[in-house]
Amino acid sequence: MEKYFDATYIMQSIPMLLPFLKVTFMVASFSVLFGTIIGFILAAAKLGKSKIARNIANGYITILRCTPSIVLLFLVYYGIPAMGNNFGMNLNDIDKAVFVIVTFSLQFGALMCEVIRSAYESIDKGQFESAVSVGLSNAQAYRRIIFPQALVVALPNFGNSLLALLQEGALAYTIGLIDIVGKANLIIASNYNAHALEIFLALSIIYWILSIAIEQFFLKLERVLSKGKQLLKTM
């Protein structure tokens, strides 16, 4: 089959790809949720007084940072069923999305740990002491004074981590998950590899628009929250 470039195929491919964006969003949403929880636990361990907890958190972060995403994905995909078989459990029929979510939750957790820790440490501890001295409880001081300011500091890095997660999530098709990238590969295969360039250009356009929209959202959110942070400082 003769392969030629057809620009009209780019716009024809986008409507075929967009319905599968919901799978990409689903994986990203759950990975962010569970990864943020993991990140809070790890950050608490690193900021706490327990040396053992700090070492465990540091070891976790080091291992995750040194493991390529695709390697971690295959370790989870093949490792979880293998461990299940050792305990007499058949985990081979689990939905592939579960393995992807587990993989990127673990990875996002390592990123969020450092984001949360650095944001917390950037806040002047004197503000906490001042809040407690005027009658606020520890929980109220954290909720009303420390957390809002730390959130503003963490927001840019959180946005960057989210964008990285969406890009890394493209690897999900390697274990057979049909998300937007998986659908693109199916279309290419059904066309006997014809118009692959156009389909990947369509895929790139979707990712570009999505990334720009997310970036602009976080920039506007940061500006809004920064106004609140300035008010806190003047109190």
N, C-alpha and C positions, 0 to 999 in steps of 0.2 A: 504493500500500500504506500502510495506516495505521501510523504509528509510535507505539508506546507503550512505557512503561518497564516491564520485567519483571525483578524482582530475582532470580528463580530462574534467569534466563539467565546471571547472573554465575557461579554455581557450575557451571552446565553448560558454560561456556566454558573454565574453568580446565583440565579434563582434555584439552581439544583443543589448548591452548596449550603445556602442559608438555613434551610430547615434543620440541618445537622449541627448548627451552631448551638442549639439548646443542649446537646450532649456535652459540648466543650464547656458551656457555662455551668452545667450541673457538676461536672468534675472539678472545675475551678472553684465553685462556691463551697462544696464540701471540703475540698483541700484547704481552702483559706480558713474555714471554720475550725476544723480539727487541728490544722497547723498552728493557728493562733493560740488554741488551748495548750498545745504542746509547748509553744514558745513561752507562754506565761509561766508554765511549770518550770521550764528550764531556766528562765530569767530569775524566778524566785530562788531556785537552787544556787545560781551563780551569785546572787546578791545576799544570800543567807549566810549564816555563821558556820554551817556544817561544811567541813573540809571535804568529807566524803561526797556530799551532794554536789559541791563545786567541781570535784574531779570527774564525777559521772557526767555532769552537764558539759564540761569542757571536752571530755572524751567523745561524747555523742556528737557535738558540733564539729570536732575535728574529723571524725569518721565520715559524717555526711558531706562535709565540704570536700573531702578527698575522693568521694565516690561519684563518678559521672552519672548523670540522671538515667541514661539508658541502661547502665550496668545495675543501678539500684532497682530499676523497673523489672529487669529480668530476675534479679535476686528475689524480689517480692513475689513475682509471678510464678516462679518455679519453687521458691523456698517455702512459702506458706502451705501449699498442698503437700510438699514433702514432709514438713513437720507434722501436718495433720495426719498423714498416713502412719507416722510413728506412734500416734496416740489412738489409732483406730478410727479416725475421722476422714471421710471422703470429701475433700474440699475442691475437687477438680471441676465441679459444676458451678462454682461461684461465678457470678457475672464479672466479666473482665473489667468493668468500670470500678469494681471494688478494689482490685489490685492497683489500678491507676490512682485512685483516691488515697489508698494507704501509702503508696510511694511518694506522692507529691505532698501529702500531709506531713510525712516524716521530714521531707526536704524543706518545706515551707516553715516547719517548726524551728529548724536550726537557724533559718534566716530571721524569723521573728524574735527569737531569743535575743539576738544581738541588737535588733531594732528597739525592742522594749527596754533592754538593759541600758543602752546608751541614752535613750530618751529619758529614762528615770534619773540617771546619774547627771544629766544636764540641768536638772532643776535644783536651784539653791535650797539646801536642806533647812536654811533658816526660815523659809516660808512655812514649812511644816511645824516647826517649833513655835512660830508666831501664831499660827492657826490654833494650835493646842492651847496656847497661853490665853487666848481670848474666849475659851470655853468650848471649842469644837472637840469632839472625840477623835480618836485616831482614824476611824473609818470615815468620818465626815471630812476630816482634813485631807485625806487622800482623795475622796470622791469630788470634793468641791474645789480644792486648790491644786494638788499635785497632778491628778489624772488629766484634767483639762489642758494643762500646760504641756505635759508629757505627750499628749495626743497630737498637739500641733507640731512638736518636734519630730515625732515618729511618722507623721503622715506622708512626707515625701518618700522616705525609705519604704514605707508600706506600699505606696503606689508603685514604686519601682519593682518591688518584690512581686506584686500582683502581675505586672506586665511580664516579668521573667517567668512566672508560673504559667501564664497563658502560652508563652512561646515554647517552654519546655513540654507543656501538655501535648504539643504536636507529636510527641514521640509515642503517644498512646496507641496509634495505629499499628505500631510494630508488634503488638500482642493481639491484634485483631479487633480492637475497639473501633466501631464505626462512628467517629466524630466527623468534624468538618474536613480534617486532613485525610481520614480514612475514606470518606466519600469521594474526595478528589482522586485518590489512588484507584478506587473502584471505577470511576468514570474513565480514567486513563486506560485501565486494563480492558474495559469493555470496548474502547475505541482502538484496541491493538496498538496502544502507545502513540496514536496520532493525536495531535493538538495538545500534547502534554504541556508545552510551554504556555499556551493560552490558559489552560486550566490552573496552572500554578501561578500565573499572573493574576487570575481572578481571585485565587486564594490569598495572594499577597495583598490585593486591594482590600479585601475584607479585614485582614489582620491590621493593615495600616489604619483604616478608618476606626476600627475597634480600639487600637492603641492610642490614637490621637484623642478619641472621645474620653477614654479613661484618664489620660494625662490631663486633659482640660478640666475634667470633673474634680480631680484631686487638687489642681491648682486653685480652682474657685473655692473648694471646701477649705483649703488651707488659708485663703485670704479671709474667709468668713470667721473661722476659728481663731485666727490671729488677732482679730479685733477683740474677741473675748479675752484672749491672753493679755492684751494690753490693759484691759479694764481690771483684770486681776492684779496686775503689777501696780496699778495706781491706788488700789484699796489699802 
